[in-house]
Amino acid sequence: MSQGSAVPQIPAAEVPADAYLLDVREADEWAAGHVPGALHIPLGELNARYTEIERDPALYVICRSGHRSDHAAQALAGAGWQAHNVCDGMIGWHAAGRPMESEAGEPFVA
């Protein structure tokens, strides 16, 4: 978990079931396993694609471990989104037994 973060830090186990989720991992990470219904915008593309992110619902940002998503959540919060960081990322999501799907057909590897 990041110290001094300006956004709420939420463990994966506490993310609401109907949360609006933004996954900022790379394409290969996404293909290996992601949250069903999540929006996928890799962190490096966020500046160019932020207009794809809805502004109304609370936004939960996730990556592998919570580091990249914290940077993204802080930037989005600064631009007006109600952003939260999933502080333990997909590692925590997987450990909590939350729903996941894979495009690669391979088991999820944190």
N, C-alpha and C positions, 0 to 999 in steps of 0.2 A: 504494500500500500504506500502510496506517495505521501510524504509529509508536506503539510502546508498546501494541499490541494484546495482549489477554490470550489470544487464540485463535490456533491455527496458521494461517498464511497460505499457501494452496496455489494455484499457478497452474492455470488450467483444463486445460492440457495434462497435468497430473499427477494429476487427479482420477480415481480408479479407475473402470473402465467400469461396475461394478455399484454405484456409490455411491448412497447415499440422499440425494437432492438436494432442498433447499427453495429455491424461487424467491420472492423478496420484492418483485419488481417490480410495477408497476401492471398492471391488466387489459389495457390497450391494448398495453403492452410485451410481455406474455405472449402475446397473440394474434398479434403480429408474428413471434414465433419463440421457442421454448423447447426445453428438453431433454426428449426423450420420457421419460415416467414420473416426471418431477419433480412434487413437491407444490407447489401455488401458493397462497401466503398473502401478500397484499400487506403490506408493513411496517406500515402503519397499522392493519391488522386483527390483527396478531400477538398483542397482549395478550388479545384476545377468542377467538382460535382456536388458541392454543398446544397445547391438549389433542389436536388432530388430529395432532400430530407424534409419531412413534414415538420412544421413549427408548432402545431397545437398540442399533440400528446407529449407527455414526459418522455424523454429520450434516454435509453440505456445504451451505453457504448461499451463494446466488448472486444477484446483481442485474445491473445494466448494466455497472458499472465496478469494483465491489468496495467502495464506500463504504457504501451502505445495508446490504449483507449483513454487513459487519464489525460494524456496530452491532447487528444482529439476532443474529449469532453470539455476540457478547460477552454479550448479555442471556440467550441460551439457555444458554450455558456457565455463567453465574452461577446458573442455575436447575437445573443438573444434567445438561444434555445434553453429549455429547462433540462439540462443534461446531467446525467448521473454516470459515474464510472463503475463498471462491474469489476471490482478490485481484485478478484481472483481469476478473472477471465474464463476461457474455455477449460482450463485445468480445473477450476472450481465447479464449472457447469457440469463437466463430465463426472467429477467426484460426487456431486450432489445427485446424480442420476437423472438430471433434467433431459428433456427430449432433444435428440440430435438426429440429423440425417447426413448422409454422405453421397457425394456425386461420384467418388472414385470407387465406391463399393468395398473399400478397405476399412478395417477397424480404425477408430480414432486413436491417434497417438499424440499425447500431450508433449 
